């Protein structure tokens, strides 16, 4: 009778370990959310130039005593285009929204805001995506809520549309307004 080599068990144990990690991840609270190390921290750097034809966002805008919604977007991004009417509506309702355009061209960003409307009180233009990295942005759209003192309160990954907007983003915004 032949013995089973202990080395043959290694792949089985590795597979079982990964399966256990995946299973635990599926049942954790807020399984769909990616944590952000920025929560509770001051806002990181902002771009040094604006989208042409708009006001430049500056660090002092975050400590104005008002809540600021910071939206990272690009003109080439279909989910960004899908959420644009929501941003316009929030802006019309009086929310302060800063737009951080990244990995885009200046002409396309400017033309997009001219054609589809500009919901932003100020913008930053980050063509290489370096500032987006400082914020921990992985892909557009991503939206942050910044408190009146410049502290990042929450992060929302994905477009601000549908039930995700109603059930996840609006409660974040309401919590920020109540704090």
Rosetta blueprint (number, residue, H / E / L):
1 X L
2 X L
3 X L
4 X L
5 X L
6 X L
7 X H
8 X H
9 X H
10 X H
11 X H
12 X H
13 X H
14 X H
15 X H
16 X H
17 X H
18 X H
19 X H
20 X H
21 X H
22 X H
23 X H
24 X H
25 X H
26 X H
27 X L
28 X L
29 X L
30 X L
31 X L
32 X L
33 X L
34 X L
35 X L
36 X L
37 X L
38 X L
39 X L
40 X L
41 X L
42 X E
43 X L
44 X L
45 X L
46 X L
47 X L
48 X L
49 X L
50 X L
51 X L
52 X L
53 X L
54 X L
55 X L
56 X E
57 X L
58 X L
59 X H
60 X H
61 X H
62 X H
63 X H
64 X L
65 X L
66 X L
67 X L
68 X E
69 X E
70 X E
71 X E
72 X E
73 X E
74 X L
75 X L
76 X L
77 X L
78 X H
79 X H
80 X H
81 X H
82 X H
83 X H
84 X H
85 X H
86 X H
87 X H
88 X H
89 X H
90 X H
91 X H
92 X H
93 X L
94 X L
95 X L
96 X E
97 X E
98 X E
99 X E
100 X E
101 X E
102 X E
103 X L
104 X L
105 X L
106 X H
107 X H
108 X H
109 X H
110 X H
111 X H
112 X H
113 X H
114 X H
115 X H
116 X H
117 X L
118 X L
119 X L
120 X L
121 X L
122 X E
123 X E
124 X E
125 X E
126 X E
127 X L
128 X L
129 X L
130 X H
131 X H
132 X H
133 X H
134 X H
135 X H
136 X L
137 X L
138 X L
139 X L
140 X L
141 X L
142 X E
143 X E
144 X E
145 X E
146 X E
147 X L
148 X L
149 X L
150 X L
151 X E
152 X E
153 X E
154 X E
155 X E
156 X E
157 X E
158 X L
159 X L
160 X L
161 X L
162 X H
163 X H
164 X H
165 X H
166 X H
167 X H
168 X H
169 X H
170 X H
171 X H
172 X H
173 X H
174 X H
175 X H
176 X H
177 X H
178 X H
179 X L
